[in-house]
Amino acid sequence: MDFLKKISIKKKMIFSYSALVILMLISGIVGVVSAKKLNNNSKQMYFKSLQSIEYIQEIKNNIDEEATCILNIIYNEDLNQEERNNIYKHITVDLKNQNEEFSEKYEKIPFTEQEKRDYSEFKHELENYRDVRGEILTLVNNGNVNGAKQIFASKIKPIREKVESKLNSINDMNAEQAKLSDEENRKVFENIIVTSSIVTIIGIVLAIILAIIMIRDIISSLDKIRAYAKRLAEYDFSTPITVRGTDELCMTAVDLN
């Protein structure tokens, strides 16, 4: 390590602190990049997957509620005309508007090609469902309850199964995507811990090594100067200080010689 003696103490200190600062900067940059990735994955999981599941589930719930209302109109003979009209309005206005609102929100979210195909098929089946629903409500209004029951059993049920199948498929894809995003977040977090630990350990080891080297060099030079001073005190001028270096302490030794 004699070459270090040719470097001034000031430069050694600057180099040591610079190395530690660089390590801290690397650790900080890695942390920021990883945190940004975590943030993006979290947004992906929430805005893409979880919100998609929420909107699709709301649409599914409304379709189930529609079916319950239709069954109520068909099979509940105690309903008066006003109650039937209220249920009819709830089906054709309230639930329809809610579904359109949820559909608009869902369509603003980016989705995969498979999800796009499934959603397109769902929209097609939903239109068929609404057409058949209109037939049933018309038959009920005309007093043909038996005809409404037959259509419900023969048409509504199969269409509902297709609609629910597509909605379940879309939700399953988004749930899987949310799971993948969560797993990736866990990996990124683990990488942050590992990277931060490694950089911290390297920083501590480097600081210890630099401190040992610098302290050893300084103490070595000081010991030589001290020994020389002791010899001077004893009026021994025969042995000069052996100098190998150009740092401040070595130059002090040269001046004493």
HUJORA-V959369 format. One record per helix or strand of 2 or more residues. SS is the DSSP state (2 for helix, 1 for strand). FROM is the first residue (numbers start at 1). LEN is the number of residues. Records with the same first field share a line. If there is no record, write none. Layout:
BEGIN
SS->FROM-LEN  FROM-LEN
END
This chain:
BEGIN
2->2-5  9-67  81-27  113-29  145-89  248-9
END
